[in-house]
Amino acid sequence: MQNTVGGAMAAPSSKNDELVPNLNNYVRARLSKSEVLTFTDCARALAEALNSTDGSAREIMAKVLNRMTLFGSLPPSILPMLVSVRVKVDLPKTADRKLLRVVNYLIQLAAGEGSAGTVVPFSTLVGQTLPPSATDIFDYNALDPIWADVKSETVTHYQRAAAFRALAALARSSLSSDPDDLTLVSHLMAAVATTLDRCDAARRRKLPFGIGGGSKKVREQDRRQTLERVAAQRAALSASRIGLPNFVLSSKIAPRAFGGVNSPDPACARHALAVAALAARDMPGMYVEQMGQFVINTLEIYHKTGSLGGAEQAAAMAAAAAEGMPAPLRPTKELYQEKSLNLSDDWARLYLARGCGAVVHAGVGEQKRGVSFVSSVDP
């Protein structure tokens, strides 16, 4: 067998041969000889710890799993063992979140192609045969514990986010392995759509600003519900961008993404605006209808404060105070947090400009809103 650059991966000789991960030269040079373990050694030690009833089994699993993160990719045959480890350590009230984070990352790594669902870690231009992926050899039913976390309304955020990442990696892998088989894509699409619909329903039930404001208990409950909703939105939208092809994103997910464009989480808003920009290209009328008032309100805030985000506004007010100048007018809390776009993230502004540009190019929208969209992309 010939190895790829740095000895990171042995190339397969046929479609039925798995890639055998090796430590690359950089990692190998920084480990002592006693610390350098082959992937086979790690897999054997993990299996022994998994089947052991010794109290030190979890400590051994943690050590082996951390060592596995040094490999650039993992063969899909390790997935059943990793899922078993996840089920064993993810117990109510005794879950080790640090260990679970490592396990979930390794599951994502083995489920996708190459590094966490990215391209394969070797060249396909030199006659090398593609190795089997997780979607070629793995029984999907073995992932039921992870898929259950995607569908559940009661799991914690880290469980749901990890499950979405694994499912996204599998869906992305299936598009390369068999582009005509959209089974995993349809599963991911349904999971994302269901989660976003739940988040939108929760947002509509949310109390308006000012209602119950005097009750500390109500404020704390509202804060927790908002954090859970935003976290679920972010996980679903991020997974959709990784694992779904654009035609599915545009037709099935984009109409649901508009509920996240004003999210208090900048990353969630960025993902939502990125997906919504696809609707601007394919369904400009819908984009105008859903985004028009948001754009108008955002421009109003910009004209009043000279900023597009909370951090910028705070900096502008501090600078004005330092110079003895009148502070920029602060918009109402309702307008700033609920009825305008969250453009704190620079990439969110790029995706907004892309969407507005598509609408302007299509010539769709009322005159008032058309002017707003033009103003949004006007330097």
N, C-alpha and C positions, 0 to 999 in steps of 0.2 A: 504493500500500500504506500501511496505517496501522501505526505502530510501537506496541509496548507501552510501559509506563512506563519512562522512562529511556533509551528507544531501544535496549533490549537485544536485541530480536528483532523482525523483520519478520513480520507475520502472513501465512500462506499464503492464496492466493486459491482454491485447489482442493486436493482430496485428493492430487493428484499433485505439488504444489509443495512443495519443502522449505523449512523455515525458514532464513532467511539470518541468521546471528548477527552482531550488531554490538557494538562496545564500548559499555558503558553510559556515561552522562554522568559518573559518578563517576570511572571509570577514564580516560576521555578527557580530563577536566580536569587529570589529574595526569601526562599524557604530553606531551612536546613534539610539535609538528606533524610533525616528521620521524619520530617513533616510532609515530605512529598508522597502523597498517596495517589494511586490510580483511581479512576472512576469506579472500576470494579471493586476495589477495596472499600470505597465509600458506600457503594450499594450493598455490599455484604454486611458491613458494620451496621448500616441502617436497618436492614432486615432483622439482624440479631437483636438489636435494641427494641425494635417494634414488637417482637415476639417474647421479649424477656419480661419477667415479673419482678425483677430486681428494682429496688428503689432508685438506683442510679441510671436507669434506662433513659429517663428524660434528659439528664445531663449529657449522656452519650449522644442521643439524637440531636441535641442542640449543637454539639461540637461537630458532628458529621454534616449536618445540614448547612452550617456556616462554611464548612470546607467546600461543599458542593457549589456555593455561590462563586467560587473562584473559576469554575469552568465557564467558558463562553456560551455554551448551549448544552442541553440535555437530551438524551434520546427519549422518545415517547414511551418506551417500555417501562420507564421509571414512574410513570404517572400513577398506576394503581397503588404503588407503595406510598407515594407522596400523599395521595388522597386518604389512605389509611392512617398515616401519621397525623394528618389534619383532623380527622374525626377523633383520634385518640386524645389529642392535646386541646381541642376546642370544646372543653367541658364547661357547663355553667358554673360560674363563681370561681373556677380554678384555672381558667384559660390563661396561658402564658402568651401575652400579646406580642412580645418580641419574637418568640419562637414561631408564632402563627404568621407573623409578617414575613419571615424567611420562608416558611413552607408555602405560603400563597405566592410568593415571588417565583419559587422554583416550579410550582404547578403552572404558572403562567409561562415560564420559560420553556418547559417541556411541551406544553400544549401548542405553542406557536412554532413558527419556522425560524430558526436562528435565535436571536436575542429578543425574547418576550414578544414574539409575533412579528418581528421584522424580517427582512430578507434573509435567505439562507447564507450561512457563513462560509461559502466557498463559491468559486466561479463556475458558472454553467456554460462558459464559452470555450472550455478546454477539453470537452468530451467527457467530463465527469457525469456519472449517472446520479440523478436525484435520489436521495434517500427517502425511505417511507416517512411520512409525517404522522402526527397523532391521529388525524382523520382517516388515514389509510389502515391503521392496525388496531386502533383503540376502540373498545366497547363503550359507546356513549353512556350506557346505563350506569357504568361505574362512576360517572360524575354526578349522579343524582344528588348526593349531599351538597355539592356546590351549586347545582342548578336550583335546589330548593331555597338557597339563600337569596337568589335573585328574585324569586317569586314571593318570598315571605315579607310581610309588613312589620314583623317584630324583631328581625335581626338587627344587630348593631351596624353602624356605618362601615366599620372596617371589614366586616364580613360581607356586606353587600358589595362594597367597592372591589374587594378581591374576587368575588364571584363574577362580577361584570368583566373584570380584566381577563380572567381565564376564559370566559365564554367568547369575548372579543378576539382573543388570540386563536381559539379554535376556529371561529368563523373566518378569520383572515387566512388561516392555514388552509381551510377547505376551498377557498377561492383559487388558490394556487394548485392544490392537489386535484380538484375536479370542479372546474368553473360551472359546469352544468348542474351540479348538485347543490341546490340552495337550501338544504335541510337545516344546516346550522345557522345560515343567514336568517332564515325565517324564524328560528327559535330566538335568536338575538333581537331581531326586529320586534317580535311580540313582547319580549321582556322589556325592552326599552320603551315601547309604546305604552305598555301597562304601567310602568313606573312613572312616566311623564304624565299620564292621565291621572294617576293617584296624586301626584304632586300638584297638579292644576286644581283638582278638587279640594285638596287641603288648603291651597292658597285662597280659593274662593270662600272657604269657611272662616278664614282668618279675620279677626276683629279689625275694623278700621282704626286708624290712628285716633287717639283721644277717647275711645270707648274702653272703659275699665282701666283707664290710665292711673287711677288713684290706688289700685289694688296691687300690692307687691306680688302676691300669688299669681294673679292673672298675667302680669308682665313677665314673670319668670316662666310660666307655662307657654306663653306666646313665644318667648325667646327660644325655648327648647324645641318647640314645634317648627319654628322657622329654620333652626339649624339642621334638624333632621330632614326637612323638605329640601333645603338647598343642597345638602350633601347627597341625597338620593338623585336629585336632578343632575348634579355634576358628574356622578358616577355613570349614570345612564347616557348622558350626552357624550362624555368622553369615550365610552365603549362603542357607541354608534359610529363615531368618527374613525375608530380603529378597524372595526370589523364589518361594517356595512358598505357595499358599493354605492357610488353616488346616486344611481337611479333609485335605489331604495331610500336613501337619505332624503332625496328631494321630494319623493312622492308620499312617503309614509311618516317620516320623522320631522321634516321641516315644519309642517303645520303645527306640530306640538312643541317645537323649540321656542316659539315666540313667548311662551310663559316664563322663560328663563333670561330674557334679554335685560330685565331690570333686577336681576338677582343681586343681593348684597355681596355675593361671593364673586370676585373678579374673574376667576377661572371658569366658573359656571356661566357667567355672562359671555365670556369669550367663546366658549363652545357653542352656546345658543346662537350667538350672532354669526358664527362660522356656518352652522347648519342652515340658519335662516337665509344666508346669502345665496344658497342654492335655490331656495324658493324665489328669490328676486330674479334669478336667471330664467327659471322655468315657469314660474307663476307670479309675474310682477304685480298683477292686480291684488293677489292675496298679500304680498309683501307691503304694498301701499296701505291696504286696509288695516293690517295688524300693526304696522310700524309707524304709520303717519303721525299719530298723536305723540308717540314716544319721541320721535325726531323733533317735532315742534317744541315739546317741553324741554328737551335737552338743549336745543339751540337757545331757548329762552334763558335757561340757566347760564349758558356760556356768555350770552350778551350781558347778563346782569353781574356775573361774578368773574368772567374772564377765565374760567376753569371748566374742565370736563370731569373732574373727579374730586373726591373728598380731600385727598392729600394735597392736590394742587390748590384747592380752595383755601385750605388751612394755611398753606405757604403764602398765598396771595394776601390773606388777611393779616398774617404776621408781618409781612413786608410793608404793608400799608401802615400798620400801627407803628412800626419802627421809624418810618419816615414822617410820621405825624399826618398822614393822609387819611381821609375817610375810608373806612373798611368797605370792601365790596358788599353789595346787598346780598344777604343770604336768603335763598328761596325757602319756602315753607318745607317742613319736614316731609309732609305728604308728597309734595311735588318732587323733592329731591330723592326720596327713597322708594317711592311707589310708582310714580308716573313718568320717570325719565330713565334713560339707558345708563347702565353702569359701564363707563368707559375708562375705568382706572387702569385697565390693562392696555398696553400699546397695541397688542394684536387685536383686541376687541375693536379698536378704532379702524384698523385696517379692514376687518371684515365688514364693519358698518359702511366704510367707503366703497367696498366692493359691491355690497348690496345696493347702496344708493346709486352707484354708477350704472348698475344693470337696469334699475328702474328708469333712470334718466334716459339711458340708451333705448329702452323699450317705448318711452313716451307715454307711460301709463300713469294715471292719477289725476286728481282734481288740481286745478291751477294752484291753489294755496299750498297743497301738499307737495306739488311738483316743485314749487319754489323752495320748499324746505329741503327736499332731497338734493336739489342743486346746491343749496347753501352748505349742505353737509360735506360735499366733496370739493367745494370751492376753496382753494388754498388762500 
